[in-house]
Amino acid sequence: MVIGFDSLSRYQEKNPYFGAIIGRYGNRIGKATFKIDTATYHLAANDGENTLHGGLKGFDKVVWDAFPNDSTGTLTLKYVSKDGEEGYPGNLSVTVVYTFTDDNELLIDYTAETDKPTVLNLTNHSYFNLTGDVNNTILDHTLQINADKYTPVDATLITTGELKDVKGTAFDFLQPHKIGERINDVTGGYDHNFVLNRKSDMPEPVATLADSVSGRVLEVYTTEPGMQFYTGNFLDGTNKLSDGKPINIHTALCLETQHFPDSPNKPEFPTTLLKPGERFHSQTKYKISIK
């Protein structure tokens, strides 16, 4: 159900972030620059004039220290991003813990600390196809997202700063809809951040993805304020599974829990600023069941 490869070497080749931890900044930063106080920081423009998913060598391309623990069902990953790496300030220490529970859940727990003010937006970039077969698209999957608003984007997929009501639009997933039902009303397909309706600091249910053929259901819980819904618009068959099947457009989707894209340049968005002495903490949970 999760698109990926059966060998490390395949992941080390060019691929669209299959299953990766994304950082320092998940999603896009406009014009590859941002400011903290009076200092301007310049990043690599690896997505047109913008920065995408941390730059040329984001967290998806670095080697993490791994500490598996079979007795607790956990995998702890640690990485220290040096001051200036990819243009970001501060020595940033990051820990990500994956935990499998007895309730068919994968819990992802993120923590981080810095020695200089920096910006941070961590997420997981898994691609899902609940049929388990990339010969099938995800257009017949049913999706519900608990979000009254989304963040519109410009032609370069940078958020405009507006929070727009989903009501009456193709972005209204407050009630379950088939993904393919209105995708043609969205230029290029869905690749948008949804403003989640959350009420506490605990992980709350924010989305439900379902496949009626297999009966599989994926529920998403998070402490994050947003979630990027991406319908694999740039998958073009270049990457193939180990059985040779091409991974084509709309054969997998992402539900990336996150802070909003381009928040460092949008002071009206929830802040992604992390300061010395502060501890970043975020949790996301993916739960699988059969209906």
N, C-alpha and C positions, 0 to 999 in steps of 0.2 A: 504493500500500500504506500510505501515511501520510496520514491524514485531514487536510485543510486547505483553504485557499482559494487563489484565483488572483490576489488583489489585496490590497494593504496595508490598504485601508479596511475590508475584511471582518474582518481580524484586530483592527483597532482598535475594532470593535463588540464587544458583550458575547459572549463565547464561553468554553467550558470549558477554557481554557488550551491550545488546540490548538498543539502543537509548541513550546511556550514554554520558556525558561529560567525556573526557579522559584527564588525567593529573597526575602528573605534566608533564610527557613526553609521548605523544602519540607515539605508535609504539615501536620499540625496541632500547635498548642500549646494545651494545656488551659487553659480559663478566661482565655485571652488575656493571661496574665501569666507571668513567670519571674523568677528571682533570680540575680544574680551576686554572690557574697559577701553583703554586707548590703543591697545595692541591689535594689529591686524595679522591674521594667520592665513597663509596661502597653501592650498592643498593641490594635489594632482587632479587635473581635469580629465577624468577617465570615462566620462559620459557626456560627450559634447563639451560644453563649457562648464559642466557641473562635476562635482565629485559624487561617486556612487559607492556605497558599501565599504567605506574606509580607504578607498584609493587604489593605487596600483598593487600594493601588497597589504591588503587588509587582514583582519584576524582569520579569515578563511584560508589564507595562504601561509600562515606561520606554523611552526611546530610548537605545540603545547606540551607541557609536562603532564603526564597522565598517571593517575593513581586509582586503579580499579579495586573494588572491594566486593568480592562475591558474597560475603556473609550479609552485607547490608543492601546488595543490589544497586550499588552506586558506582559511578565513575566521576572522579574529580579531575578537572582540567585546570591548570594554572599557566598564566603567561604574564610576563612583565613587558609592557610596551614602553620603550625608552623615550625620554624627552626628545621631541622633534621627529619621531617616527611618523612618516607620511605627512609631516607638517604640523602635527598636533602637539601642544605643549604638555609638559609634565611627564614624570615617570609614573606610569599607571600600572598598578598591580590588579590583575583580574583573576577571579576564580569562578568557574562554572561547574555545577554539580548536577549530573543526570541521575535520577532515581526511578527505577521501576517499582511500582507498588503491586500489591496483591489484587488491586481493583482495576487492573489493565490500564494503568495510568503511567505516563512518562512526565515526571516533574523536572523542570529545568530551573535551577536556582542560580542567579547571577549576583556576584558582589564585586565591588571595585573600590580602590582608594588611589588618590593622587597626591603628589607633592607640589603641584602647581595648579592653579585654576585651569580647567580644561572642559571640553564638551564630550558627552558620552551618550550613546544610544545603541544598546546591545540587543540583538534579536537572533532567532534561529530561522534558517532559510530552507527548511524541509519542503519538498514538493510531494503532494499527495494525489493519489488516484485510488479511490476506495474499491474500484473493481479489481485492482491488482494486475491490470493488463493495459499496457499503453497502446494496444490496438483500439482501445475505447477512449473517447474523449471524456472530459469532466463536465461537458455541457448538460448532461442529464442528471448530474448531481444536484441535490437540493441543498440550499444554503439559507441559514437564518443568522443575522447579525444584530446584536442588541445595540444599535446606534441610531440616534435621531438625526445625526449630522455627519457630513464627510468634509474633507478638505479638497476643494477643486484645485486643478493644476493647469499650468500654461502649456504651450506647445512642446516645451522641453521637460515636461513632467515635474516641474517645480511648483510647490504649493503657492497659491496666490495670497494666502493669509486669511482668506475668508473661511468661515464655518457655514456650510450651506445645508439647509434642510433636505433630507432624503425624500420627504413626502412628495408623491406625484412624479418621482423620477425613477430611472433604472437603477438607482442606488438604494432604493427602499427594500431592505431585506429584514425589516422588523417582523414580517411574516415570511415563512419559508417560500422561496421561489427557486425554480430550476435556473441554473446559471445561464444556460443558453437561451432562456426565454426572452431576455432583453439585452443580451451582450452586443448585438448589432447597433443598439442605440448609444453605445459608448465608443467613442473614437479610439480605435486600436485595441479595444478590450479593457477589462478591469485591471487597473494598476493604481489603486487609490487607497488612501488612508481613511479609515472610519473612526469617528470620534465616539468612543465607547461610553455607554451609559453605566457608569460604575458609582458605587455609593460608599465603599469602604477601602481600607488598605489591604484587605485580604484578597486572594485570588477569587474572582467572581466569574460565573459563566458568561461568555460574551459572544460565542458563535457555536453553531451546530451544523455540521456537514453530513449529508446522508446519501447513500446509494441504494435505491429501491431494489435493484437486481440482487445484489449480494446481501442486503440488509445491514451492511456495516454503517456505523454511525461514529463520527469523530466530534467530540465536544472540546471546546477550547476555553480555558480559564486563565485569567491573568490579573496582575496588579498594574499593568500598563494602561495609559490613557487612550492608546490608539492601536489599530491593527491594519496592516496593509493586506488588502485582498488582491492577489495577482493571479491572472488566469493563464500564465505561461505563454504570453503573447509573442515572446522572442524565441521560443523553442522552434527549431527549424529542421530537426532530423539529423543535425550534425553529430550529436551525441547519441550513442546507441547503448542499449543494455547488453549484458554479457551474452544473451541469446541472440544478439544481432538486431533486435527490434529497435527502430528509430524512435527517438523521443520528439514527437512533432508538436506543433502548435496546439494548445488547449488539451494536451493529454495529461497535464498535471497542473496543480494549483498550489499557491502558498497562502498561508494565514500567519503573517508575521506580526507578532505582538511587539509594540514599540512606542516610543515617543514620536511626535509628529515630524515628518520630513522638513528639513530646512529650519528647524526651530532656532538654531543659533542666530539666524537672520530675521526671525519673526518673534519679536518680544511679546506679542500677544498670545503666543502658544505656551503651553507648559514648558518650563525651563529644562534644558539638558545640561546646565552648568554644574560641574562637580568641583568643589573646593577642597583644599587641604583640611584635614580634620573631619571631613564628612565621609560617610560610607554609603556608596550606592548599593541598593538592594532591590532586586526585581525577581518575580516568580511567574512562570507560565506552566500550565499543565495541559497535556493532550490526553484525552481519555477515549478509549475505543470500546464499543459495545456492539451487540447484534440486536437489531430491532425484530 
